[in-house]
Amino acid sequence: MVELVVASGKGGTGKTSIVGSLAYLAKKLILVDCDVDAANLHILLRHKIINENSFSTSHCSQINQDACTSCGTCHDLCRYSAISQVNDPISPGEYLYKIDKMACEGCGLCYHACPEKAITFTPVISGQWFISESEFGPFLHGRLGTAQANSGRLVSLLRREAVALSQRDKSDLIIIDGPPGIGCPVIASITGASFLLVVTEPSRSAIHDLTRLVELAGHFNLQMAICINKHDINSKLTEEIDSFADERNIPVIGKLLFDPGFVEAQVKGTPYFLNASEENKNNLLKMWTWLSGKINDSPKQLPGKFAV
């Protein structure tokens, strides 16, 4: 089993559209959208959710007012200022203590310190994750809740479930639509992966973020290649990306022209390949031929570990 991660240091480079096109060309595979903070691969794939699950890795404290004696211990100990003192609407001149769920970090100190055991410590539903059926095979995706943390752990969960499906279905290929940037969810997406395709564009911010992502991938000793989308909008910066890749012996396996078909595909909810210009179709085919050769040469084994 081979995991191909498609990622970009900068958002908006066309990464997800390219993932949809690779899925169309591969035909049979397992797809994973690891951009759980802003998942959008589902827009390009006709799919049906067959399994929905809750995701929880944190807790939140809550005060039982009937048992609370308003001693203020929790308020004094909370270093996140999540517990506030408010006037008791029933007994003027007395106070109540309330916990702001959005400010609570789930450390549990107040729960353990309360002398009256008046604080409960319950799991927080941080998001959902789904297994869907698509025309190309199983499709796993997630959605992190507003202001919820632990996106990296949700990414790792999706990858583990994808590996389990690959064992069950005897699928040799998993394509991962990775999140932008170099943070925790990106690290969780690429750790232990087989190959990384970096999608970039000829803009100053994209080159800056490309450099950071390549450095991160180098830390994990990942094989990688580069695709330059919209390469024709700035030939000078495209040449700069080519030079950057040459210096680091990273192959540039694809250069796509600026194409309104990217937007048309999103509106229609279809893979970009079906709306691409003829030149971009040829470029995508060449890129997939190169990648599939790399995939076929890779050892078929499970990833050694996942980041958490």
Summary of the structure (lengths in Angstrom):
residues: 308
radius of gyration: 23.6
end to end distance: 21.1
largest distance: 76.4
contacts: 1021
relative contact order: 0.21
helix: 37%
strand: 26%
